C-alpha cells in the first residue's frame, strides 16, 4: 500500500551518456560505487554506533526518461525516543553539505571539518564525491529523497570540481606520512587491503583500490614505501587513504650506533620471504646484516662492521689479500680506523 511505502534515496542522471533509456554501464557502475562510498563515510564517522547494514544501499527500481534510480537500506531502523529515521538524518546531512558547497565554500569547509574530524575520512568523502561529477559535462547528477519520485532534487555542482581537487590536495599535503616495510598479507576481496610490517616492527593495514590489485600483488613479500593518510578513528593502525606505493630497496646511513661516518653509506635492503628475514648489505664494504626484524638486521650489520674494523686493526696491509686491501681502502673513506684502537684494544696477530 502506498501509505506504507518507505522513502528512497534517489540518484538522477541525465546528459549525453543517457540516450533512448540507456546509460553506459561502466559510468553507471562507477557512480553507484562512489555514491555508496559517500554514504559509508557518513556511517563510519557520524553513525558508527549503527550497523553498516543500515546504510547499505539496495537498488529498488529504475524510472523512464533520464535515469532515475531509487535506493534504500534493506531495513529501516529508528533511533530510540526519536521519530526520525537514522537514514533520513544521513540523507539530510548530505543534502545540507551539497547546498553549502553550492552556496558558500567556506561554510562547506567548516562543515566537513566538523562532521569528519579525521583527515582520512575528509579525503575519502571528497574523493568519492568528486567521482560523482562529470569532468567533461557528459552528464549531470542529482540527488533527492522521497517515495514515488525525488522531492526537490539537488544538482551536484560540477563547477566546484577544481575547488574539491584543491581541498583534497591540501588535506593530503597536511596529513600524509611515509611508511617503509614489507607487505606480509593481502586481502583481495572488498574492501581490499594489504598488511605491512614496518621497519619499527609495527603492523599497519593499508586500504587500496581495485585497479591496484596487480601492482600490490607484485609487491607481496617485498620491501616497499607507502605514502598515505593514517586513520585516527580505527581501533588498529590503518592507512585508509593510500596515494602511492613504490619498491624500497636502499637506505643511507649517517651512523650506525657509535660509528659515525664521514659520508653517508648506501645500504641495499631486501626481504627474504622464505626465511622471513630482513637483509641489509653493502658489497663495496663487505657488510651484511640479517634479522627477523629490521632492528635485528641493523644490529647484525653493526656486528659485521665491528668484525671488519677488528680485522683491519689486527692485520698489517702486507698480510691482507688484494681484495681485502681494496675493501679497507673503501672503508677508510667512511671511517678513520685508528680512532677505534682504544675501543677494541691493542690487537696483534701471530704469523
C-alpha positions in Angstrom: 0.0 0.0 0.0 1.2 3.5 -0.9 0.8 4.9 2.6 3.3 2.3 3.9 5.9 2.8 1.2 9.2 3.9 2.6 11.2 6.8 1.2 14.1 6.2 -1.2 17.3 8.0 -1.8 17.2 8.9 -5.4 20.1 9.3 -7.9 19.1 11.0 -11.2 21.4 11.1 -14.1 20.9 12.8 -17.5 23.1 14.1 -20.2 25.0 12.8 -23.2 25.6 9.4 -21.7 21.8 8.8 -21.4 20.1 8.1 -24.7 17.0 6.1 -25.6 16.5 5.0 -21.9 20.1 3.6 -21.9 23.2 4.5 -20.0 26.8 3.4 -20.2 27.3 0.5 -17.8 30.8 1.5 -16.8 29.9 5.1 -15.9 26.7 4.0 -14.2 28.6 1.4 -12.1 31.2 4.0 -11.0 28.5 6.4 -10.0 26.7 3.8 -7.9 30.0 2.6 -6.2 31.0 6.2 -5.3 27.5 7.0 -4.0 27.8 4.1 -1.6 31.3 5.3 -0.6 29.9 8.7 0.2 27.3 7.1 2.4 29.9 4.8 4.0 31.9 7.8 5.2 28.8 9.2 6.9 28.1 5.9 8.5 31.6 5.5 9.9 32.1 9.0 11.2 28.6 10.2 12.3 26.6 7.0 12.8 29.3 4.5 13.8 27.0 3.1 16.6 24.6 1.8 14.0 25.3 -1.4 11.9 26.8 -0.9 8.4 23.8 -2.8 7.0 21.5 0.1 8.0 23.4 2.2 5.4 24.0 -0.3 2.7 22.1 0.8 -0.4 19.9 -1.5 -2.4 18.6 -0.7 -5.9 14.8 -0.6 -5.9 13.6 0.5 -9.4 14.6 2.4 -12.5 12.3 5.2 -13.9 11.9 6.1 -17.6 13.5 9.1 -19.2 16.7 10.3 -17.7 18.0 7.5 -15.4 16.3 7.9 -12.0 17.0 5.1 -9.6 15.9 4.7 -6.0 18.0 3.3 -3.2 17.2 2.3 0.3 18.6 0.1 3.0 17.3 -3.4 3.3 15.5 -2.4 6.5 14.9 1.0 8.1 15.7 1.5 11.8 14.6 4.3 14.0 16.6 5.9 16.8 15.2 5.2 20.3 13.0 8.0 21.6 13.1 9.8 18.2 10.6 9.8 15.4 13.0 10.5 12.6 14.8 7.7 10.7 18.5 7.4 11.0 18.8 7.0 7.3 16.7 10.2 6.9 19.3 12.1 9.0 22.2 10.9 6.9 20.5 12.0 3.7 19.6 15.4 5.1 23.2 15.8 6.3 24.5 15.0 2.8 22.0 17.4 1.2 23.0 20.1 3.6 26.7 19.7 2.7 25.8 19.8 -1.0 23.9 23.1 -0.6 26.8 24.6 1.4 29.2 23.6 -1.4 26.9 25.3 -4.0 26.3 28.5 -2.0 29.3 29.1 0.3 32.5 27.1 0.1 33.8 28.5 3.4 30.8 27.1 5.1 31.2 23.8 3.3 34.8 23.5 4.6 33.7 24.3 8.1 31.0 21.6 8.0 33.2 18.8 6.6 35.8 19.6 9.3 33.1 19.5 11.9 31.4 16.3 10.6 34.6 14.4 9.7 37.3 15.2 12.2 39.6 12.5 10.8 41.6 13.9 7.8 41.5 10.4 6.1 37.7 10.5 6.2 37.6 14.0 4.8 39.7 12.9 1.9 37.7 9.7 1.3 34.5 11.8 1.3 35.9 14.4 -1.1 37.3 11.8 -3.5 34.1 9.8 -3.6 32.0 12.9 -4.1 34.3 14.2 -6.8 33.8 10.9 -8.7 30.1 11.7 -8.9 30.9 14.7 -11.0 31.4 14.7 -14.8 34.8 16.1 -15.9 33.6 16.7 -19.5 30.0 17.5 -18.8 28.9 14.2 -20.3 26.2 14.0 -17.6 24.9 15.7 -14.5 23.8 14.1 -11.3 21.0 15.0 -8.9 20.1 13.5 -5.6 16.7 13.6 -3.8 14.7 11.9 -1.2 11.0 10.7 -1.2 8.8 7.8 -2.1 7.5 7.7 -5.7 9.9 10.3 -7.1 12.7 12.5 -5.6 11.5 15.6 -3.9 13.3 18.8 -4.8 16.4 17.1 -6.1 19.7 18.9 -5.8 22.1 19.1 -8.8 25.6 18.2 -7.8 27.8 21.2 -8.6 30.3 20.1 -11.3 31.7 23.7 -11.4 33.1 23.0 -7.9 35.3 20.2 -9.1 38.5 22.3 -9.1 37.7 23.5 -5.6 37.3 20.0 -4.4 40.5 18.9 -6.1 42.3 21.8 -4.2 40.9 20.7 -0.9 41.9 17.1 -1.4 45.5 18.2 -2.2 45.6 20.5 0.8 44.3 17.9 3.3 46.6 15.2 1.8 49.6 17.6 2.0 48.9 18.4 5.6 48.3 14.8 6.8 50.3 12.4 4.6 53.1 10.3 6.0 55.5 7.8 4.6 56.0 4.3 6.0 58.6 1.7 4.9 58.2 -2.0 5.4 57.3 -5.3 3.8 53.8 -6.5 2.6 53.0 -9.6 4.6 49.4 -10.2 3.8 46.9 -9.2 1.0 43.1 -9.2 1.3 41.9 -9.2 -2.3 38.1 -9.1 -1.7 36.2 -5.9 -1.0 37.2 -3.8 0.9 40.7 -4.5 -0.4 43.7 -4.1 1.9 47.2 -5.2 2.5 49.2 -5.5 5.7 52.6 -4.0 6.0 55.2 -4.8 8.7 57.2 -1.6 9.2 60.8 -1.0 9.9 59.7 -0.3 13.5 58.0 -3.8 13.6 54.5 -2.3 13.7 51.7 -3.8 11.8 49.6 -1.4 9.7 46.6 -2.2 7.5 46.5 -0.3 4.2 43.4 0.1 2.0 43.8 0.1 -1.8 41.6 0.5 -4.8 40.7 -2.5 -7.1 42.8 -1.2 -10.0 45.9 -1.5 -7.9 45.4 -5.3 -7.5 48.1 -6.3 -9.9 50.7 -3.9 -8.5 50.0 -4.8 -4.9 50.4 -8.5 -5.6 53.7 -7.8 -7.4 55.0 -6.3 -4.2 53.9 -9.1 -2.0 56.7 -10.1 0.5 58.8 -7.2 -0.9 60.1 -4.1 0.9 58.0 -1.1 -0.1 57.5 2.6 0.7 53.8 3.6 1.1 52.6 7.2 1.2 49.1 8.0 2.6 47.0 9.2 5.4 46.5 7.3 8.6 43.1 6.9 10.2 42.7 8.4 13.7 39.5 6.6 14.4 40.5 3.0 13.5 41.0 0.6 16.5 44.1 -0.8 14.9 46.7 1.2 12.9 45.2 1.7 9.5 46.1 3.8 6.4 42.7 4.4 4.8 44.0 6.7 2.1 46.9 5.2 0.2 48.3 7.5 -2.5 51.4 5.7 -3.7 53.3 2.5 -3.3 56.9 2.0 -4.5 59.6 -0.5 -4.2 62.0 0.2 -1.4 65.5 -1.3 -1.9 68.0 1.0 -0.3 68.8 3.3 2.6 71.6 5.6 3.5 73.2 5.6 7.0 75.0 8.6 8.5 75.8 6.5 11.5 75.4 3.0 13.0 75.2 3.3 16.8 78.6 4.6 17.9 80.1 4.6 14.4 79.7 8.0 12.7 80.5 8.0 9.0 82.4 10.7 7.2 79.8 10.5 4.4 76.5 8.5 4.1 76.8 4.8 3.5 74.4 3.3 1.0 72.9 0.0 2.2 70.9 -2.4 0.0 67.7 -3.5 1.6 65.8 -6.7 0.7 63.4 -9.2 2.3 63.9 -13.0 2.2 60.3 -14.3 2.0 61.5 -17.9 2.6 63.1 -17.2 5.9 61.1 -14.0 6.7 64.3 -12.1 7.3 65.4 -8.6 6.5 68.7 -8.5 4.6 71.0 -5.4 4.6 74.2 -5.3 2.6 76.9 -3.1 1.2 79.0 -5.2 -1.2 81.7 -2.5 -1.6 82.5 -2.7 2.1 81.6 -6.4 2.5 79.0 -5.6 5.1 76.0 -7.9 5.7 73.2 -7.9 8.3 70.2 -10.3 8.8 67.3 -10.5 11.2 63.6 -11.3 11.6 63.1 -7.6 12.4 64.7 -4.6 10.8 66.2 -3.6 14.1 67.8 -7.1 14.4 69.2 -6.7 10.9 70.7 -3.4 11.8 72.3 -4.9 14.9 73.7 -7.7 12.7 75.1 -5.1 10.3 76.8 -3.3 13.1 78.4 -6.6 14.2 79.6 -7.1 10.6 81.2 -3.6 10.7 82.9 -4.3 14.0 84.4 -7.5 12.7 85.7 -5.7 9.7 87.3 -3.0 11.8 88.8 -5.5 14.2 90.3 -7.4 11.3 91.9 -4.4 9.7 93.3 -3.2 13.0 94.8 -6.6 13.8 96.5 -7.2 10.4 99.0 -5.1 8.6 98.4 -4.3 5.0 101.1 -6.7 3.9 99.2 -9.6 5.4 95.9 -8.7 3.5 94.8 -10.0 0.2 94.4 -7.6 -2.7 90.6 -7.8 -2.4 90.8 -7.1 1.4 93.1 -4.1 0.8 90.6 -2.6 -1.6 87.8 -3.1 0.9 89.9 -1.4 3.6 90.6 1.5 1.3 86.9 1.9 0.7 86.2 1.7 4.4 88.7 4.4 5.2 86.7 6.8 3.1 83.9 6.4 5.7 85.8 5.8 8.9 89.2 6.6 10.4 90.2 3.2 11.6 92.8 4.3 14.1 90.1 6.2 16.0 88.8 2.8 17.2 92.0 1.3 18.5 91.1 2.4 22.0 87.7 0.8 21.8 89.0 -2.6 20.6 92.3 -2.5 22.4 95.7 -3.4 21.0 95.3 -6.3 18.6 98.2 -8.5 17.5 98.2 -11.5 15.2 100.9 -14.0 15.1 102.1 -15.0 11.6 
